[in-house]
Every structure is written in C-alpha cells, then in structure tokens.
Amino acid sequence: MSTNKPIPASTPVDTTPYSNANGQNAPRIFVGLVVTFIGLFIFTIGSKPDWFGWDRSAVVGFVQIAVFLAGLALICLGGYISLLTLWSGQERTILADIGTRLVGTGYVIAVFAGLADVFGMGSQSFPQVPYFGPWQATGVLIGQGIIALGFLLFIPFFPHKVFRQS
C-alpha cells in the first residue's frame, strides 16, 4: 500500500557508483565499436570514394565533405560510448571530462574547417562551387588531432579497478 506522503529529507540515499564489472558492459562496448566502425566506413566513403569506384568528380564537393563529416561524427559518438562504458562504476577524473570536451571541440573545428566555403569563410566565395583545398584539409586534420587528444585523455588508466571481479 503506497501513500503520497513525501519522503523525509533525513532519509539516507544510496550514492555508491553503479558497478557493472560482471560482463554486462560487453553489449554497450560492442554497440560503441559497431557505431565507430560504421562511422569509419562512411568517413572512408566520403574521403576516398575512388577506393569504391564511386568518384564522379575531380574536386571534393559539398556532398563528399558532408559525408566524411557525418562519418567523423559517428566515429566520435561510437568512441564516446565505448570509452564511457569503461568508466562504469568509477568517478571520472577532471582529465576525462576535459577529454570529452576536446572531442566535441575537435569535431566543431573539423566541421567549420571542412565547410568553410559554405559558411562564407573559405577561399571560394558563394557563387562559386565550394572547394576543399589545402587550408580546409589542414583545419580538418587539426580538428581530428584534437579529437584524438580528447580520446586519449578520456581513456581510464586503471584497468585493475574497472575490470576487478568482486
């Protein structure tokens, strides 16, 4: 029988971290890795369509840029899901939180650099076809480097605590 009486503020609340060390993290890690590899495939289609025989133009156009940026987004999402799962049961460090923000910041830099012509900040003005030149490629590479640094900071460096059997 339940009553609608409020719970007193002095009632203790269990605040222990959720521990999932008995193998139940495997599906979440698997999903994260599948999303990462799908993103890698889409990124490869966007960046090197000639590997699949799908290259139809001599220049890198808007659709191709959008496809490899969508693939990069899936890589970031899948990596975040997988690495976040490794932190289950543990409080994340400040470096890990900085790492997650660096992943997002690196992606924003990559998107802005890749779509600079579309945003009106690139080397080609609007009436001309967007061009993915060396400056845009350098910006995307810098964004990817920041993403990689963020993932390195997000890795839990205490595997004996995360995977300990209790």
DRENSEKE-561671 format. One record per residue: residue number from 0; x, y, z of N, C-alpha, C, O in turn. Coordinates in steps of 0.02 Angstrom, whole numbers, always signed. Layout:
num; n.px; n.py; n.pz; ca.px; ca.py; ca.pz; c.px; c.py; c.pz; o.px; o.py; o.pz
NUM; X; Y; Z; X; Y; Z; X; Y; Z; X; Y; Z
...
//
This chain:
num; n.px; n.py; n.pz; ca.px; ca.py; ca.pz; c.px; c.py; c.pz; o.px; o.py; o.pz
0; +42; -58; +0; +0; +0; +0; +44; +62; +0; +87; +69; +44
1; +35; +105; -48; +78; +164; -51; +39; +225; -31; -21; +232; -43
2; +75; +269; +0; +45; +332; +20; +80; +388; -18; +134; +379; -45
3; +48; +444; -21; +76; +501; -57; +113; +548; -10; +122; +607; -26
4; +135; +522; +47; +172; +564; +93; +243; +575; +66; +273; +528; +39
5; +268; +635; +72; +337; +647; +48; +388; +610; +92; +376; +598; +151
6; +444; +593; +62; +498; +560; +97; +535; +612; +138; +552; +665; +111
7; +549; +599; +202; +585; +648; +242; +655; +660; +214; +687; +616; +186
8; +679; +721; +223; +745; +740; +197; +801; +703; +232; +856; +697; +205
9; +788; +677; +291; +840; +641; +328; +848; +569; +306; +890; +533; +333
10; +808; +545; +258; +812; +477; +234; +877; +467; +195; +891; +505; +148
11; +918; +417; +214; +981; +407; +177; +968; +383; +106; +922; +345; +92
12; +1011; +406; +61; +1007; +387; -9; +1071; +352; -29; +1126; +375; -12
13; +1065; +296; -63; +1124; +259; -85; +1158; +297; -141; +1129; +305; -195
14; +1219; +320; -129; +1256; +358; -179; +1317; +322; -205; +1361; +353; -235
15; +1322; +257; -193; +1379; +219; -218; +1375; +215; -294; +1321; +207; -322
16; +1433; +220; -327; +1432; +217; -400; +1407; +149; -424; +1416; +98; -391
17; +1374; +150; -481; +1349; +89; -512; +1407; +47; -535; +1449; +70; -574
18; +1411; -13; -512; +1465; -58; -532; +1437; -112; -577; +1388; -146; -561
19; +1468; -119; -634; +1444; -167; -683; +1504; -208; -708; +1519; -210; -767
20; +1538; -239; -661; +1600; -273; -678; +1591; -347; -694; +1640; -382; -703
21; +1530; -371; -699; +1521; -443; -711; +1503; -458; -784; +1465; -504; -798
22; +1531; -420; -831; +1523; -436; -902; +1463; -405; -936; +1452; -418; -995
23; +1425; -364; -901; +1366; -335; -932; +1383; -273; -973; +1339; -245; -1006
24; +1446; -250; -971; +1467; -194; -1012; +1479; -213; -1084; +1481; -170; -1128
25; +1487; -278; -1097; +1504; -301; -1164; +1455; -278; -1218; +1478; -256; -1271
26; +1390; -281; -1208; +1345; -257; -1261; +1353; -183; -1276; +1350; -162; -1334
27; +1364; -143; -1224; +1372; -71; -1234; +1437; -55; -1271; +1439; -13; -1315
28; +1490; -91; -1253; +1553; -81; -1288; +1546; -105; -1360; +1572; -72; -1406
29; +1512; -161; -1371; +1501; -186; -1438; +1463; -136; -1481; +1481; -124; -1539
30; +1411; -106; -1453; +1372; -56; -1491; +1417; +4; -1507; +1415; +29; -1563
31; +1456; +26; -1459; +1501; +82; -1471; +1551; +67; -1526; +1565; +110; -1569
32; +1579; +7; -1526; +1627; -11; -1578; +1594; -19; -1646; +1624; -1; -1697
33; +1534; -46; -1648; +1498; -52; -1712; +1484; +17; -1740; +1494; +28; -1800
34; +1461; +63; -1698; +1448; +132; -1721; +1513; +164; -1746; +1513; +199; -1797
35; +1568; +151; -1711; +1633; +179; -1732; +1653; +152; -1800; +1676; +190; -1843
36; +1646; +87; -1811; +1667; +58; -1875; +1620; +77; -1932; +1642; +84; -1989
37; +1556; +86; -1918; +1510; +112; -1969; +1531; +183; -1987; +1531; +202; -2046
38; +1548; +222; -1936; +1572; +290; -1948; +1636; +291; -1989; +1645; +333; -2033
39; +1682; +244; -1974; +1743; +239; -2012; +1729; +222; -2085; +1761; +250; -2130
40; +1682; +178; -2097; +1663; +160; -2166; +1634; +221; -2202; +1652; +234; -2259
41; +1588; +257; -2169; +1558; +316; -2200; +1611; +370; -2211; +1611; +403; -2263
42; +1656; +379; -2162; +1710; +427; -2170; +1754; +409; -2230; +1773; +453; -2269
43; +1768; +345; -2239; +1809; +322; -2295; +1772; +334; -2361; +1803; +354; -2411
44; +1708; +322; -2362; +1669; +336; -2423; +1673; +410; -2441; +1682; +428; -2499
45; +1667; +453; -2391; +1670; +525; -2404; +1738; +550; -2423; +1745; +593; -2466
46; +1790; +523; -2391; +1857; +550; -2404; +1890; +517; -2465; +1928; +550; -2500
47; +1877; +454; -2477; +1908; +418; -2533; +1856; +377; -2572; +1860; +315; -2570
48; +1809; +409; -2606; +1759; +370; -2642; +1788; +331; -2701; +1758; +283; -2725
49; +1847; +351; -2725; +1877; +315; -2780; +1900; +245; -2759; +1908; +202; -2803
50; +1909; +232; -2694; +1925; +165; -2671; +1868; +116; -2686; +1879; +55; -2692
51; +1807; +142; -2691; +1748; +101; -2704; +1724; +108; -2776; +1673; +78; -2795
52; +1759; +147; -2817; +1739; +159; -2885; +1682; +208; -2891; +1646; +207; -2941
53; +1672; +251; -2841; +1615; +297; -2840; +1634; +369; -2854; +1592; +413; -2848
54; +1697; +383; -2871; +1719; +452; -2881; +1693; +477; -2947; +1707; +448; -3000
55; +1655; +531; -2946; +1625; +558; -3006; +1651; +627; -3024; +1633; +654; -3076
56; +1694; +655; -2982; +1719; +722; -2998; +1792; +729; -2977; +1817; +691; -2935
57; +1825; +777; -3007; +1896; +787; -2993; +1907; +826; -2928; +1961; +823; -2899
58; +1856; +862; -2905; +1862; +903; -2845; +1820; +872; -2789; +1775; +832; -2801
59; +1835; +892; -2728; +1796; +870; -2670; +1740; +920; -2661; +1752; +979; -2646
60; +1678; +898; -2669; +1621; +943; -2665; +1585; +940; -2598; +1607; +907; -2551
61; +1530; +977; -2595; +1492; +983; -2533; +1467; +916; -2507; +1473; +902; -2447
62; +1440; +875; -2551; +1412; +811; -2529; +1466; +766; -2501; +1456; +733; -2450
63; +1523; +765; -2534; +1579; +724; -2510; +1604; +748; -2442; +1619; +708; -2398
64; +1608; +814; -2433; +1628; +842; -2369; +1577; +824; -2315; +1596; +804; -2260
65; +1513; +831; -2331; +1461; +816; -2283; +1462; +742; -2263; +1451; +725; -2205
66; +1476; +698; -2310; +1478; +626; -2296; +1537; +610; -2249; +1528; +573; -2201
67; +1596; +637; -2263; +1651; +619; -2218; +1645; +653; -2150; +1671; +627; -2101
68; +1611; +710; -2147; +1599; +740; -2081; +1546; +701; -2042; +1549; +697; -1980
69; +1496; +673; -2077; +1447; +630; -2043; +1481; +567; -2017; +1466; +544; -1962
70; +1527; +539; -2056; +1565; +481; -2033; +1608; +497; -1973; +1614; +457; -1926
71; +1638; +557; -1973; +1679; +578; -1916; +1635; +587; -1854; +1657; +572; -1798
72; +1574; +611; -1863; +1527; +617; -1806; +1512; +548; -1776; +1509; +541; -1715
73; +1501; +498; -1819; +1487; +431; -1793; +1548; +401; -1759; +1542; +365; -1710
74; +1608; +416; -1785; +1669; +392; -1752; +1673; +422; -1682; +1689; +387; -1634
75; +1660; +487; -1677; +1662; +520; -1611; +1609; +491; -1564; +1623; +478; -1505
76; +1549; +481; -1589; +1495; +454; -1547; +1510; +383; -1524; +1502; +367; -1465
77; +1532; +340; -1569; +1549; +272; -1551; +1607; +267; -1502; +1606; +227; -1456
78; +1658; +308; -1513; +1714; +310; -1466; +1693; +334; -1398; +1716; +308; -1347
79; +1648; +384; -1396; +1623; +409; -1332; +1584; +355; -1295; +1594; +346; -1235
80; +1540; +320; -1330; +1500; +267; -1298; +1546; +212; -1271; +1537; +190; -1214
81; +1595; +191; -1310; +1640; +137; -1289; +1682; +158; -1229; +1687; +120; -1181
82; +1712; +217; -1232; +1755; +237; -1177; +1716; +255; -1114; +1739; +244; -1059
83; +1656; +282; -1123; +1614; +296; -1065; +1596; +232; -1028; +1591; +231; -967
84; +1586; +178; -1066; +1570; +114; -1035; +1627; +89; -992; +1616; +57; -941
85; +1688; +103; -1012; +1746; +81; -972; +1750; +117; -905; +1784; +93; -860
86; +1716; +173; -899; +1716; +211; -836; +1661; +189; -789; +1655; +216; -734
87; +1619; +141; -807; +1562; +122; -765; +1586; +100; -696; +1633; +61; -689
88; +1553; +127; -646; +1570; +111; -577; +1625; +155; -548; +1641; +148; -489
89; +1652; +198; -587; +1706; +242; -564; +1688; +315; -577; +1652; +330; -625
90; +1712; +357; -534; +1702; +429; -546; +1754; +452; -597; +1813; +436; -591
91; +1731; +489; -647; +1778; +513; -698; +1822; +568; -671; +1801; +608; -628
92; +1882; +569; -695; +1930; +621; -674; +1918; +685; -713; +1882; +686; -763
93; +1950; +738; -690; +1944; +802; -725; +1975; +797; -794; +1951; +828; -841
94; +2029; +758; -801; +2059; +748; -867; +2011; +713; -915; +2009; +728; -974
95; +1973; +665; -889; +1924; +631; -931; +1870; +679; -954; +1848; +676; -1011
96; +1847; +723; -909; +1797; +772; -928; +1825; +821; -979; +1789; +841; -1025
97; +1888; +841; -970; +1919; +885; -1020; +1924; +848; -1087; +1913; +878; -1140
98; +1939; +784; -1084; +1943; +744; -1145; +1878; +741; -1183; +1877; +746; -1245
99; +1822; +733; -1148; +1758; +731; -1182; +1743; +798; -1216; +1715; +800; -1270
100; +1762; +852; -1183; +1751; +918; -1213; +1797; +930; -1272; +1778; +964; -1320
101; +1857; +903; -1269; +1903; +910; -1325; +1878; +871; -1386; +1888; +894; -1443
102; +1846; +814; -1375; +1818; +777; -1432; +1765; +819; -1467; +1765; +825; -1528
103; +1721; +850; -1428; +1670; +893; -1458; +1699; +954; -1491; +1677; +974; -1545
104; +1749; +985; -1459; +1781; +1044; -1488; +1817; +1027; -1552; +1813; +1064; -1601
105; +1852; +971; -1553; +1887; +950; -1613; +1839; +937; -1670; +1854; +953; -1728
106; +1780; +909; -1655; +1731; +898; -1708; +1704; +964; -1735; +1695; +971; -1795
107; +1692; +1011; -1691; +1668; +1077; -1714; +1720; +1110; -1758; +1703; +1140; -1809
108; +1783; +1105; -1739; +1837; +1134; -1780; +1839; +1100; -1848; +1847; +1133; -1899
109; +1833; +1033; -1849; +1834; +996; -1913; +1776; +1016; -1957; +1783; +1024; -2018
110; +1717; +1023; -1927; +1658; +1042; -1967; +1666; +1113; -1994; +1652; +1125; -2053
111; +1687; +1158; -1953; +1694; +1227; -1976; +1748; +1232; -2030; +1739; +1268; -2079
112; +1803; +1197; -2021; +1856; +1199; -2072; +1833; +1165; -2136; +1847; +1190; -2191
113; +1799; +1109; -2131; +1777; +1074; -2190; +1724; +1111; -2230; +1723; +1108; -2291
114; +1681; +1146; -2195; +1627; +1183; -2228; +1640; +1258; -2230; +1593; +1298; -2234
115; +1703; +1278; -2228; +1720; +1349; -2226; +1693; +1387; -2287; +1668; +1442; -2280
116; +1697; +1357; -2346; +1670; +1390; -2405; +1594; +1397; -2402; +1567; +1448; -2424
117; +1561; +1348; -2374; +1488; +1351; -2368; +1468; +1406; -2319; +1418; +1440; -2329
118; +1508; +1414; -2266; +1494; +1466; -2217; +1516; +1536; -2240; +1503; +1585; -2206
119; +1550; +1540; -2297; +1573; +1604; -2323; +1640; +1626; -2295; +1658; +1684; -2302
120; +1677; +1581; -2264; +1741; +1598; -2235; +1800; +1566; -2271; +1857; +1574; -2250
121; +1786; +1529; -2324; +1839; +1493; -2359; +1870; +1532; -2415; +1863; +1593; -2420
122; +1905; +1496; -2458; +1941; +1528; -2513; +1896; +1541; -2573; +1916; +1579; -2617
123; +1839; +1510; -2577; +1792; +1520; -2632; +1732; +1559; -2607; +1702; +1542; -2557
124; +1714; +1612; -2642; +1654; +1650; -2623; +1592; +1612; -2647; +1597; +1565; -2686
125; +1533; +1634; -2624; +1471; +1596; -2632; +1453; +1577; -2704; +1434; +1519; -2715
126; +1455; +1620; -2753; +1432; +1596; -2818; +1472; +1538; -2846; +1447; +1500; -2887
127; +1534; +1530; -2823; +1575; +1476; -2847; +1560; +1412; -2808; +1532; +1414; -2753
128; +1580; +1356; -2837; +1570; +1291; -2805; +1616; +1286; -2744; +1674; +1304; -2748
129; +1589; +1261; -2687; +1633; +1252; -2628; +1694; +1209; -2645; +1688; +1159; -2682
130; +1750; +1228; -2619; +1814; +1196; -2634; +1847; +1173; -2570; +1854; +1212; -2523
131; +1866; +1110; -2568; +1902; +1082; -2510; +1976; +1083; -2527; +2003; +1035; -2554
132; +2008; +1138; -2509; +2078; +1147; -2526; +2125; +1130; -2469; +2104; +1101; -2419
133; +2188; +1150; -2476; +2238; +1133; -2425; +2225; +1166; -2358; +2239; +1137; -2306
134; +2197; +1227; -2358; +2182; +1259; -2294; +2126; +1223; -2257; +2130; +1213; -2196
135; +2075; +1203; -2294; +2020; +1166; -2262; +2044; +1098; -2238; +2026; +1076; -2183
136; +2086; +1065; -2278; +2112; +999; -2258; +2154; +1005; -2195; +2151; +962; -2150
137; +2194; +1058; -2190; +2235; +1069; -2130; +2191; +1080; -2069; +2204; +1054; -2015
138; +2138; +1119; -2078; +2092; +1131; -2022; +2057; +1067; -1999; +2049; +1056; -1939
139; +2037; +1025; -2046; +2005; +962; -2028; +2055; +916; -1992; +2038; +883; -1943
140; +2117; +915; -2015; +2168; +875; -1982; +2183; +900; -1912; +2193; +860; -1866
141; +2183; +965; -1902; +2192; +993; -1835; +2134; +972; -1790; +2144; +952; -1732
142; +2073; +976; -1816; +2015; +953; -1778; +2019; +879; -1760; +2002; +860; -1704
143; +2042; +838; -1807; +2049; +767; -1793; +2104; +754; -1741; +2097; +708; -1701
144; +2157; +794; -1742; +2209; +787; -1691; +2182; +804; -1622; +2200; +771; -1574
145; +2140; +855; -1618; +2110; +874; -1554; +2062; +819; -1530; +2058; +804; -1470
146; +2026; +789; -1576; +1982; +733; -1559; +2023; +674; -1531; +2005; +645; -1481
147; +2079; +659; -1564; +2122; +604; -1541; +2150; +620; -1471; +2151; +575; -1428
148; +2171; +681; -1460; +2196; +700; -1393; +2140; +693; -1341; +2153; +669; -1286
149; +2079; +713; -1359; +2023; +706; -1313; +2009; +633; -1295; +1996; +618; -1237
150; +2012; +589; -1345; +2002; +518; -1331; +2058; +490; -1287; +2045; +448; -1244
151; +2119; +512; -1298; +2174; +489; -1255; +2164; +510; -1183; +2180; +472; -1137
152; +2139; +571; -1173; +2126; +594; -1104; +2067; +558; -1073; +2062; +554; -1011
153; +2022; +532; -1114; +1961; +500; -1090; +1971; +427; -1071; +1927; +396; -1040
154; +2028; +398; -1090; +2041; +327; -1075; +2052; +319; -1000; +2092; +355; -971
155; +2018; +271; -968; +2031; +258; -897; +2097; +219; -890; +2104; +165; -918
156; +2144; +248; -854; +2209; +217; -847; +2216; +177; -782; +2269; +176; -752
157; +2162; +144; -762; +2165; +100; -704; +2123; +38; -718; +2072; +27; -686
158; +2145; -4; -766; +2104; -62; -785; +2095; -112; -729; +2046; -149; -729
159; +2141; -114; -680; +2133; -161; -625; +2073; -141; -581; +2045; -184; -547
160; +2053; -78; -582; +1995; -57; -543; +1931; -66; -582; +1879; -84; -554
161; +1933; -53; -647; +1871; -56; -688; +1849; -129; -697; +1789; -143; -693
162; +1896; -173; -710; +1878; -242; -727; +1888; -290; -669; +1891; -351; -679
163; +1893; -264; -608; +1904; -306; -550; +1840; -347; -536; +1784; -321; -538
164; +1849; -410; -524; +1792; -453; -506; +1781; -449; -431; +1827; -461; -392
165; +1720; -431; -410; +1706; -427; -338; +1665; -485; -316; +1649; -490; -257
//
